[in-house]
C-alpha cells in the first residue's frame, strides 16, 4: 500500500512539472508573437536617408491685397516663419528618424514657404462677440533628395491649425494659440516627411 501512495506522488510531481513546462513554452511563444508584429514607431522612410536640412521658411504672406470678405481675416505676425523653421527642426530632433544637419552634409532638404496666416471666428455669444477663433497656418513644402538631386515630393496648401476660446474656463491667449498652431504644423510636416513616399 505504501508503494502505491509513493507512486501517486511521483506522477503528480511529473504532471506538475509538465504543466509548468507547457505554461512556460506557451507564455514564451505568446510573448514572441506579440513583440514580433504590430505597431512600430520606426519610420517607413528608406534606410538610405539619415539626415535632413530644414531651410529657413520664407514669408510669402501677401498683406498688400485689397480686403474683401474671404480674406479679411488674413493677418501677418512678424518672425512667424522663423518660429516655424525652429519648431520643425526641433520636431525632427525629437522624432529621431532624420537627424537635422547642415545642408552640405544632409541627405534630404526640406524647403518651405508660409503663404497664409488666418484667424477665423468660429463661435459668437448673444451680443455678436467672438468667443472662439481658429488659427490656420498654410505652407507650401517640398522635400528634395540631395543624393539623386531630385524632388522627392511636394505639397501645396499644407496646413497646421488650432482653435481657442476668448472667454470661459478654456480661455487661451492668442500667443499660446499661435504657438499651438506652429507645433501642430511642425508635427504634421515631420509625419509627412518620415512616412513612406
N, C-alpha and C positions, 0 to 999 in steps of 0.2 A: 503494500500500500504506500509506503514511504517513497518508493521509486516512482510511482505514478504522479505523486504530488510534485516531485522534483522535476519530472519531465514536463509537466504543465507550465511550471515557472520558466523553464528554458524556452519553450515555444512562445510564451508571452513576451519574453525578452527579445527573441528574434523578430516577432511581429512588431514590437515597438521600434526596433532598430530599422526594419524595412519601412515602416510608416514614416519615420524621421528622414530616412534617406530619400523616399519618394517626395516628401514635402520639400526637402531641400532642393532636389533636382527641379521640381515644378516651380518653386519660387525663383530659382536662378534663371530658368527658361523664360518665365514671365518678365523678369527684370530686363533680360537681354532684348526681348521683343519690344518692350515699351521704350527703352532707350535707343533702340536701333531705328525707329521710324517716327514720323510725325513732325511736329513743329521744330523749326530751327531758326536761330537768329542770324545765321550766316547769310551773306549776300548771294544773290543769283548772278552777280557780275563775274565776268571771266577772270580767271586767275592771273592773266597777263597784265591786269590793271591793279596797281597797288597804291598809286599816289594821284593826287589831284591838285590843280591850282585853281583857285577861285579868283577870277579877275574882278577888280572893283566894279560894282554895279554902276551903270551910267544913268543919270537922271534925264529921262525923256518926257517928263510930265509937261504937257503944254498948257501953261496957265494963261496964255495970251488969247485963247479962243473967246469969242463973244459968249456971254452967258445965255443959256436957254434952258428950258425945263429939264432936259435929260442930263445936262452937265452942271447944273447949279450947285451940286454937292461935291464937285471936284475941287480939291484943295491941294496945297503942297506944304510939306513940312521940311525945313532945312535939315540937311545931313541924313535924311531918311535912307538914301541909297548906301551911305556908309554903314549905317546900323544893319542893313540887310546883309551887306558883304561880311561884316564881322560875325553876325549871328549864323549865317550859312557856314562859314569856316569853322566856327565853334561846334556846330552840329555834326560836321564831318569828323571832327576830332572825337566827339562824344560817341558817335556811331562806330567808328573804328574800322569800317570796311575799306575806306580810302583815306590815306594819310595826306593832309594838306602839306604841300611843298612849294618851293619856288618854281616859277614857270619853266625854267631851264631844265629842271630835273623831273618834272611831273609827267605821268603817263597820259593823263586827261586834263583838259582845260574846260572849266565851266564859265561861260560868258552870260551876262545878264544885263537887262536894262529895265528900270522902273518906268512904266508907261502910264500908270494911273494910281491915284490915291483918292478913294471915295469915302465919304462919311454920310451914309443914308439913314434917314429916320425910319424906324420900324413901328413904334407904337407911340400913341399920344394919350394924354389924360383928357378929362372932360373940358378943360379950358384950352385945348389945342396946343398944349406944351409938349414937346418931345420928351418921352420918358425912356426911350431905348433907341440906340443907334447901332448900325452895323458898319464896321470899317473893313474895306476891301483894299488889298494891295495887289496890283496886277503887274506882272512882269513878263517879258519875253526872255526865254532862256535857251541856250544851246550847249551841247556837250561835244567837245572836239577830241578825237583820238590823235594825240601827238605822234605816236609811233608810226601810224599809217597816214598821217596828215589828211584826215577826212572827218566830216561831220558824222558823229555817232547818232545823234537825234536832236530835234529842235521842237520847242513848244512855245506857241504864242498865246498870250492871254492867260498865263498860268497864275492862279490866284491863291492868296492866303487871306484869311479873314477872322474876325471875331465880332461879337456883339457885346454891348454893355448898357447898363441902366444908369440913368442920371439921378434917379430918386429911389427911395425904398431901402430894403435891407441888403440888396445885391448891388448897391451903388459902386461904381468904379470910375476912377478919373480917366480922362481921355488919354493921358500919357501912358497909364498902365494898359489901357485897351490897345494902344498902338504897339506897345511892346509885345502884347499877346499876339497881335496880328503878324508882326515880324517873326515871332517864334513859330507860329503856325505855318507861315510861308517857308521858312527855313526847313522845318520838319518835312514838309511836302516835297521840297526840292531834293533833299537828301534821299528820301524814299524813292522818288522818281529816278534818281541817278543810280542807286545801287540795285534796283530791280532789273530783271533780265530784259534786255532791249531786243 
